Amino acid sequence: MSSRVHVPFMSKSAQGKPLQDAIHLAAQEMGVSDHFAANLMTYVLEDIAAQVCNGKVVRIPGFGIFTAYGYTPRKKGIEPYCLPSFVGSKPFRNQLRQCLPHRRHNNKAIDNYRQTNHGSSRAKSDTGRVFTSMKAFRTRVDAQAKRLGIKSRSGIVPT
């Protein structure tokens, strides 16, 4: 059995547990190490972001669609801009509707995330990119794997 990957930037937080579990289950299904699955995930997410940034629509059958959404601010003098958008597919929405009662929604988590990541709450510099975040994620995952003696860049699960 492979060692669970610690999610960088929130490895000691309960917020990282769902991602850690998803990576672990995907790794088990694929027969690869958690570290390899985490690295693969970062490349997939990085390329989805790149495709969307190039004006492409990324459809994942049975899951949903990623695209750029054009936003025109109400305030005059502010230029229109694009925001990333995801819409869950009908099967995803149906699964959620059947599996999770309404009272267990996570509106507060989304509202808090939107508030702290809102377009008007700009960082001092706008240099952050998905590429740099995913590269930092991979660097941390590779360091974890090295400490554990696991190859994080091959699909082989250590015995």
Sequence and secondary structure as in RCSB ss.txt:
>XXXX:A:sequence
MSSRVHVPFMSKSAQGKPLQDAIHLAAQEMGVSDHFAANLMTYVLEDIAAQVCNGKVVRIPGFGIFTAYGYTPRK
KGIEPYCLPSFVGSKPFRNQLRQCLPHRRHNNKAIDNYRQTNHGSSRAKSDTGRVFTSMKAFRTRVDAQAKRLGI
KSRSGIVPT
>XXXX:A:secstr
       TTSTTSGGGHHHHHHHHHHHHHHTS HHHHHHHHHHHHHHHHHHHHTT  EEETTTEEEEEEEE  SS
TT   EEEEEEEE HHHHHHHHHHS GGG  HHHHHHHHHHT TTS  S     HHHHHHHHHHHHHHHHHHHT 
 TTS     
